[in-house]
Amino acid sequence: MASVAFSGLHAPSPATLHKAVVPQVKRVPVLPTAGHRWREAGNKASCIGLVSASAGLASSVHGRRRCRNTAVTAFESELGVQAPTGFWDPMGLARDGDADTFKRRRASEIKHGRIAMLATMGYITPELGIKLPGELAPGLAIENIPNGLKAVGFVPTEGWLQILAYCAYVEFQGMKSNGVMGTAGTPGDFGFKVLTSKDPEGLKRKLNAELANGRLAMMAIIGMFFQDGLTGKPWGDWSAWPDSKFWAESAVSVSAFESELGVQAPTGFWDPLGFTRDGDVDAFKRRRASEIKHGRIAMLATMGYITPELGIKLPGELAPGVAIENIPNGLKAVGFVPTAGWLQILAYCAFVEFQGMKSNGVMGTSGTPGDFGFKVITSKDPEGLKKKLNSELANGRLAMMAIIGMFFQDGLTGKPWGDWSAWPESKFWAVSASSAASTVAST
């Protein structure tokens, strides 16, 4: 058991494992990758092995959950598992623990990452005025070929055939040599070494860097394509595309609203969908009033989720015969609100809505969004007041995300705090089980 779970790492004694989780179950063998060999040579990751084994053994308590933990146990020590995300598989593609499938995807990731790194450099280099001498085709000097996507139209048919033939050669050679057609081989290994090191940890660091830079390059090249396609220039000169909503943002919106509340680090003025590109002050005030209102509601709702979970509830009855202390927490409480209660809630919301529309100026040009005629956040210092109001906006934005997360967890698991053990088919269960096992291992 220990030898399978740890794949060559120093394992704790059977007694220690027995104390951690009982009963034990048959595990899926861990893929013997280069990552494992490095750790075996260095003997520096016995604690990682303990976490891996504990996570796998913890799943035996719930038979239906074993496949959820297999992926974490099988692949958490692979290359590419780096801070700050750690083992990150939000779509659960690796949750079945299929080693061959993982290797095929890893080989594809490495291949596309390498292509993207070359493509990114291929976009940057010509912009620096660096081009190869000679001709691409008879009468077509390389220095006369435009940069970016426009260069695609200058590649002759023979050139495309050469490119496709070379790609096919590399593809088939790679499939034979890196093991994606079977169980042998290492993804990304094409039979020659570029990244090498006599130090196992140094080699691991370099290979991790290749993966990380490849992932970044895949995002970078797509961004360059996007900018080039919209503006006609690889570096995204938005002034060359004056009708672009992005140009409007930089030319109009920033100048109109960059000093407004809510413009905070790290994003600064952030309007990715271009809602403010027309510089309409009234539209901005209406949206700001809505943002403040929803933020305040979300802050109250978030606290309303937290408080009952701490055992704090008001005394009395919600309706005749319905004691408040007997009402369940979270979304289940909705079904206990009587019709008269909903009417009261709607009436109060309508009152606040209309009072707000009159007092905070969203129906005209006067007034201040969020000002309902009474002050809760005050300060005699203008900078102090600005800081407090910015904090209200920031906390409201966070609360809007928080309450949606609580609704999501509550709807899936039936508990406001997201007890994933109540939903064993969830891919999130693997994460929670692994975290719990980590706690067991650390103690």
N, C-alpha and C positions, 0 to 999 in steps of 0.2 A: 504493500500500500504506500508506504513512505517513499520508496524508490520511484514509483510511478508518479505520485503527486508532486515530488520535488525535482524530478528529471535530473538527477545527479547532484543536487544541492545537499548541504548538510541538513538532515531532517531531525526533528525532535523525537524523543522516544515514544513508543506506542502508548505508554501510560499517559504522557502529556496530551497526545491527540485524543485519547479516550476521554480525558477530563474536559477537553475543549468542546467536543460535540459527539453525541451518541444517538443513534447507531451509525456505523460507517457503511458506505456503499461503494460499489465499483465505480471507479473514475475513468474518464476519458483520458488516455495518455497525453501528456504535454508534448507538443511538437519540439523535437530536439534541434533547435535553430542555433545560429551562430551566437545569438544573445545568451542562450543557456550555456554554450561552451565557454564564452568569456567569463560568465559568472562562476562556472565550475573551476576555471583556472585561477581566478582571483580569490575565490572563497570569501566574497564580500557581501553576499546577498542572502545569507541564511535567514535573515529576518523577513525578506521578501518571500522566501519559500514558505515560511510559517504562515504568513498572511494568505498566500495562495492556497495552501493545504487547508487552513481553517475555513476559508471561504467555501472551498469545495465540500468539506465535511459538513459545514453548517447546512448546506442544501439537502442533506440526507434526511433532515427532520421533515421536509416537505417534498415528497417524491416528485410531485408535479413541477417543482421549481428547479430541479437539477439542471435542466438544459439552460436555464437562465444564468446559472453560475459557471457553467462549463466554459463559456466564452471568456469570462474574466480570468478564470484559472488558467486556461490554455494560452491566452494571448497577452496577459498583462505584463509579461516580461519581454515582449517582443520589442524590436526597434521601433521608434516612433512614439512610444509611450513616454511623453515628456510633460513637464510643467507648462502651463498651469492646469491643463485639463486632465492629465493622467491618461488612463485607458478611456478613450472617448468614442463611443459607438452609439450615438443618439437614436439611430434608426434600427439598431439591433441586428445589423447584417451578420455579425459574427456570433450571435447568441446560440447557434446550433453547435458551435465548437468544431466545425468541419475544417480540418487542417488544409486540405487541398484547395478548398474554396478560398480560404484566407491567403494562401500562397499566390493564387491567381490574381486576387485583388491587390496584394502587395506588389507583385511584379508589374501590374498595370499602373499602380500609383508611382512607383519608382520611374517607370518608363515615361509617363506623362510629365512627371516632375522634371526629369532631365530635358525633355523636349521644351518644356516651358522656360527652364533656365536659359537654354540656348536661344529661344525665341525672344526672351526679354532682352538679352544682351544684343541680339540682332536688331532690336528696335532702338536700343540706346546708342550703339556704336556709330551708325550712319549719321545720327543727329549731332555727333561730335566731329563730323567731317572726316571720319575714317572709313575709307572704302578701298577694296582691292583694286589693283590696276587691271587693265585688260578689257576684254569684251565679253558680254554675256552671250551674244550671238553676233554673226557677221554684221558690222555696221552699227552695233548697239553697245556703246561703251558703258561699263558698269557705273562710272561716275555720273552718267546722265540719267540713271534710273532713279525715279523719285523714292522717297522713304516711305515706310509704313505700308498700309494696305494697297496703296496705288501701285506698288512694285509688282503685285501679283499679276497684273495684266501685261507685264513686260516679259514674263517667263515664256519662252517658246515651247511648243509641243514636245520637242525632244528633251527639253529640260524637265518637264513634268514626268515624262516616261522614266528618265533617270532617277528622279526623286522617288517615284512609286516603286521602281525596281529595287532601289537600295532599302527603302522601308520594308518591303516584303522580305528581303534577305535578312535584315536585322530581326524582323519579327519571328521568322521561323528559326533562326539560329538561337534567338533568345528562348523560344518555347522549348527547344531541345536541351539547352544548357542550364537553364535556371530552374527546371523542375516543375513548371506549371502544367506540364502534360502528365505528370506522375507525382510520385512522392519524393524522388531524389532531387538534389540540387538546391540552390539558394536563390530566391527571387532577386533579380537585378544582376546576377553574376553571368556575364557573357564570355567568360573564359579568359579575361585579362583584368589586371588590377590597376586602378588609378588611385584609389584611396587605400593606402597601406600604412601599417604601423606595427612595430615589434611589441608595443605595449597593448594588451587586450583592451584596457579601458580607453586608451587613446584611439584605437580603431573604432570602438563602439561610439565614442564621441564624434568622430568624423562621419560615420555612417548615419548617426542621428542628425547631424548637421545637414547632410545631403537631403534627407527626407524633409526636414524642416524648411530648408531653402527651396526645395522643389514645390512644397505646398504653397509657400509664399509666392513663388514664381507663377504658379497656375492662376492665382488670384490676380497677380500683377499683369500678366499678358492679356487676360480677359478685360481688365480695366483699360489697357492700352488700345485694344481692339474697339472697345466701346467709345472711347474718346476720339480715336481716329475716324471711326465710322460716322460720328456726329459732326465733327469739326473739320475733317479733312487733314488734320495734322496729328502725328503720333503723340505729341505732348499735350493735346487738348487745349488749343488756343481758342477759348470760347468767344473771343472777340471776332473770330472768323466765322462765327455762326450766330449772328445777332438775334435771330428768332428763337434761339434755344432758351428754354426755361432756366437753364443753368446760368446763362449769361445774364438773364434778368435778375436772378438771385444775387449775383455778384455786383451788378451795376445799380440795381434799384433797391432790392429788398434789404441788403446789408446796410446801405446808407440810411434807409428809412427806419429800420427796426433794430440795428445792432446795439443800441444803447438801452433797449427795453429790459425789463425784468426777465429773468429766466435765461439770459445769455451768459452761460457759465462754462467753466472748464469741465471736461476736456474738449467738448465739441464746439464751444463758442456759439455763434449764430448757426442754428442747424434746422434746415427746412428742406430735406431731401426730395420731397414731392413738389416743391415749388408753390406751395399755397399762397405765399406772400409776394410772389414775383411781380404782381401788378402794383404793389405799393399801396393798396387800398387800406387806409387807416381804419375805417369803420369795420371792414371785414376782419382785420387783425384784432380789433377790440372785442368783436363778437366771439371770435375763437379763443381769445385769452380769457374772457369771462367764462366760457364753457370749460376751459382747461382748469381754471381755479375751482369752479363749482364741482366738477367731477373729481378733482383731487381731494377736496374737502370731504366729499361723500365717501371716497375710497379710504381716506384715513379713518373716518368713523367706522366704516364697515370692517376694516382690518382689525381695529381695536374690538369691535363687536364680535369678531371671530375668536380673538385671543382671550378676552375676559371670561366667557363661560367655561372655556377649557381649564381655567385656573380655579374653577369652582365658585366664581363670584356671580351671583344672580340676584336680581331685585326680588323682594318679598311680594306676596300677594298673588292675584290671579290675572291671567290675560283675558279670560272670559269666564262666565260662571261655570265652575267645576273644572277649570283648566288652570292648575297651579303653575306659575312660571318655572318653578324648580323642576317640574316634571316634563318640561318641553325639551326635546333633544337639541343638541348643538348643531351648528352648521346648516346646510341646505334643508335638512329634514325638518327644521323648525318652520319652514315656509308653509307647510301643510296644516300647521296648527293655528295660523292667524285667521280669525273669523272675518266674515264679509265686512262687518262694521269696522274692523281694524284696518282693512285695506282701503275703505272709503276715507277714513281719517288720514291715512298716510297720503293718499292721492290729493286730498283737499289741502293738506299742509304743503305738499310739494308745489301745487299750483299757486298757492299764496306766495311762497318764497320766490317762485319763478317770475311771477308778474311784478312783485316788489323789486326784485333784482333788476329786471328789464327797465324799470322806471328810474331806479336810483344809480345804477352803475354806468349808464350811458350807452349801452349796447344798442339802443333804438335810435341813437343820434350820435352827435360828435362830442357831447359833454359827458362828464362823469368819469369814474375810474373803474375799470373791470374789477369785480370782486368786492366792491364797496357797497354794503347793504345798509349804510347809515349808522352803524355802530362799530366801535373799534375794539378789537381783541389784541392785535399785534400793534404796539405803539412804541415810540422812542422819540426823545427830544433831539437826538443826534440823527441827521439825515442819512449818514452812512450806516449807522446802526439799524435804522428802520429799513433801509434798502437790503441789508444783510438778512434781516428777519423775514422780509417778504420773499426774498430769493429762496430762503430756506423753506418757506411754506410751499412755494412752487416745486422745489426739488423733492420735498417729502411727499407732496401730492402725486407727483409723477411716479415715485417709487411705490407709493401705496396703490396706485392704479394697476401696476404690474403685480404687486403682492396679492391683491384681492382676487385677480383673475387666476393666479396660481393656486390660491386656496380653493376657489370654485372648481378648478380643474381636478385637484387632488380629491376634494370632497366628492365630486361627481363620479370619479373612477373607483375610489376605495370605500366610500360611505363614511369616511371620517375626515374632519377638517384638517387634521395634521398629516394626512397622506400616509396612513398605515398600509404600505404596499403588501404586507403579508395577507391582507384581506383581498388582494387581487393578484393571485399567484401567477397568472399568465402575463403580467406586465413585465416588459423589459427592464423597468425601473427596479424590480425586485432584486435583480442580480446586483445592482449597484448598492442597494441598502443591505443586502446580505453580506456583500464583500466588506462594506464599511463596518458592519457589526463584527465580522470575523477579525477585522483589523484591530478592533478594540479588545477582543478576546486575546489575540496574539500579543498585544502590547502589555497586557496584564499577566 
